[in-house]
Amino acid sequence: MAKLNFEAELNEPQIKAVRTIEGPVLIIAGAGSGKTRVITYRIAHMLEKGIPQSNILALTFTNKAAREMEIRVKELTKKKLQSLNISTFHAFGLKVIREEYDTLGYRKNFSIYDETDKMSLIKESLRECKLFSPKIDVYSLSQFFSRIKTGLSNWTISAGSTYGIDMKPVFEEYQSSLRIYNAVDFDDLLVIPLLLFEDRADILQKYRDKYRYILVDEFQDTSLLQYRLLKLLTKGNDANICVVGDDDQSIYSWRGANYDNLFMFERDFPSFTEIKLEQNYRSTSTILNAANGVISNNTGRKEKKLWSIKDSGKPIEIFYPQNETAEAEFISTHIKTLMIKEDYKYHDFGVLTRTNSLARNIEEAFLADDIPYRVSGGTSFFQRKEIKDIISYLRIIANTDDDVSLLRIINTPRRGIGKTTIASLSEIAKKNHFSLWTSISRLNYSRSQGQQGLFTDNKAANELEDFSLLIDNHRSLFLDRETEPGKKWSLSSCVRKLIDDIDYWSYLVLEHSKDEKKARWKFSNI
């Protein structure tokens, strides 16, 4: 690795931040002050000093930021970074669960439920507890459960929530179902490692010994849960932990971010070194003066003064539209005007909205003015429940040992295969180190030989036998696709027959009994 030339690339406070690698360090990095550059140079400097890659853990807020950081370190060091761990908190938690799955009581191929899967399981849990009602907002209940799980709410105090202790049985049913389905949700990726580290000192020590140098980006956006995880991973006041953040940029309190973590860090690591990055490389002095004027009114903040060598630039303009339609028309007209006057292209513009729902008026204005656009955000088509269900059927037809897909569809649409049956099948699969499909096949074989088999519940056993037959028949159809000599079905025809045979339409109608229009829309997606 070529020797790093700090002086040519970094200013004085940045150089200090890069070279101070021992002990606790708090870097207060104002907007546009080059914090990502500092973190990447800091990691490169550690490697230059001979610190093994495997001893460094860098945690950031998004997968995109983690990828960018890794790319930059590679460019600086010209090295393969096979052992360097740069990831989000949740990705790190997932790594811990994957390494300790057996201790935690999971099978190796556990699944991670996204928000769609989570809400589907909450619906199922509501039905199990005889509490399901179309009036219940499953999304807000999902958010409430998330706050319960991460410690932001409790059953006796749930300010701002419609739900309370009456939903505790549903929560417990949901947690139990996750275990049965060999699944974790997004919150578990932090909660499970935290509980593991608190319960098992030997496992915690293993990770402490491994990650002797920890860096945290966007520290102001970490939650109390993430802070507790960090505190456990470090060994006290002499820990080599560096956190980079700015309390003036904390915008995620609504999802658990706790900017007080900056002050807690000072309390828990009293020998920390503080370094401020105040030179802004991104904005003009006009923008910075406006920003400084706004944030100077914040209480309980770290004092800093952003400055820039750039000239003043254009003044800030503010437009107050009468309504959303007028706002959208203004944006559209403004884009057209700037394109003519200053020779911009369409791809030079970006429009930011506070929520996805606000994009509709802007889309309509763009369509009216023939402005091409692309919307970012929202639910991906392939993440919709109805699409994931059918794809899971196709995956099982292609590979019956795909436990994740099997658990998704074994009782979708409902066919009388309950959680007790699934739990028994899972236990057999785990004990014998084979798939759930093999467990089902063994049950079917035992019954064909006149034996009682694994269950005394004949109804469940019959349903499992019918389910196996359904999958086997459709596998034959998909592989051969021959309806009669010389004639073959198209793949789409095979999928249509599958959808008909499982009667997915009736399932959608039942799920959305108060809104057949929604059922039709979901069916048209398929």
Secondary structure, DSSP 8 states (H G I E B T S, - for coil): -----HHHH--HHHHHHHH--SS-EEEEE-TTS-HHHHHHHHHHHHHHTT--GGGEEEEES-HHHHHHHHHHHHHHH-S--SS-EEEEHHHHHHHHHHHSHHHHT--TT-EEE-HHHHHHHHHHHHHHTT---TTS-HHHHHHHHHHHHTTS--SS--TT-S--GGGHHHHHHHHHHHHHTTEEETTHHHHHHHHHHHH-HHHHHHHHHH--EEEESSGGG-BHHHHHHHHHHS-STT-EEEEEE-GGG---GGGTB-TTHHHHHHHH-TT-EEEEE-B-SSS-HHHHHHHHHHHTT-SS------B-SS---S-------SSHHHHHHHHHHHHHHHHHHH---GGG-----SSGGGHHHHHHHHHHTT-------S--GGGSHHHHHHHHHHHHHH-TT-HHHHHHHTTSS--S--HHHHHHHHHHHHHHT--HHHHHHHHHHHHHTT---S-S-HHHHHHHHHHHHHHHHHHHHHHH-EEETTEE--HHHHHHHHHHHTTHHHHHHHHTTT-HHHHHHHHHH-
